[in-house]
Amino acid sequence: MLKNFTVIELLDTHSDSVANIKGNTIKFNPQTAAELDYAAYVQFLVLPREQQFAIRPCKESDKNAVPFSKPRGIQQSKVHVTNAVIGKLIRSMAEWSPEENWNVPAVREP
């Protein structure tokens, strides 16, 4: 009777973070900055086969560091990252056109 059902995978890595991607701009909601402890710089990482991308805090001196958040108490709104290389890579990996607007929910690393 239940042979066509699949088990729901329960993730204990809930996150309120969301990335909005349109063109070469990636907007992160304020919860993303908070979850990353208001990191001044991040690195973007990709997993093309799974069509996933990630960000992680880093130092300004780290390779491919991208400016991210203002300090706690100052960062009140969305974080905007505009970068043609990052935008094009994420869009092409997911097969999205530059005109499409996508909201991507986050999963926190356990």
N, C-alpha and C positions, 0 to 999 in steps of 0.2 A: 504494500500500500504506500510506503514512503520511498520507493526506489528512485523516483525522479527528483527527490529533494537533495539539496546539498547542505552541509552543516555550515552555520554562520560562524565565521572566524571572529572571535572576540579579541580585540586589541586592548591591551592595558596601557596604550601609549596615546591616550586622548590628548588632543591639542586644540586650542581655540584659534590657532594661527591660520591665516588664509593668504595666499598670494593671488593677485589679479594680474594677468598677463595680457597686454595688448601692444602690438608693435614691438618697439624696443624698450618698453617700460614695464617694469615689474613693480607693483605696489604691494607692500606688505601691511596688513592691519596692525594697529598698535600692540595687540597681544603678541605678535611675533617679536617685536623689539623687547617686550617684557620677558618673554620666554628665553630669549638669548641674553638676558641681563644687560640690555642696552649696549650691545657690542658696537664699538665704533667702526669696526671693519669685519667683513665676512669673506669667505671664499665660497664660490659656487662649485658644486660637484654634480656630475651627471652619471646616470646608469642607463645608457641608451637602449639596451635590449628590453629593459623593463619600462622604458619611457618615464623615468623618474629623475628629478633633480633634488638637490639638497643644498642647504647653506649651513656653514659652521663659523662660529666666531674665530677670528685670527688677529694677529698683530699687524700693524701698518707695514712692517718690514717683511712680512711673509709674501711669498710669491703669489701674484694675482689677487692681492687684497683689494677689496672693493669697499669704498666708504659706505657705511650703513646707518647707524642710529646716532642720535644725539644722546647725551647723558640722561639718566633717570631724572624725572622732574621737568626736563626741558622737552623731551620727545613726547608730544601730545597727539600727533596725528599719524597718518599713514607714512610709512617709509617708502620713498621712491628711489628706485635704482634704474637709471637709463643707461643702457650699454648695448650697442648694436651686436657685438659678438655674442653676449649672453642671450639676448632676446632672440636672435636668429637661430642659435643652437637649440634653445628650448622649443621654439616653434617648429623647426624642421624635425626634431626628434619626435614630437607629438603629432606632426603632420597638420599643424594649424596655420592658417593664412595670417598675414600681418593685420588684416582687417578684423579678425575674430577676437573676441574678448572672453577670456577664460578665468574662472575662479577655481583655484586649486587648494583644497583643504590639506592641512599638514598632518603628519604623523610624527610624533616625537620619538627620538631614538631611546630605546629602553635603557 
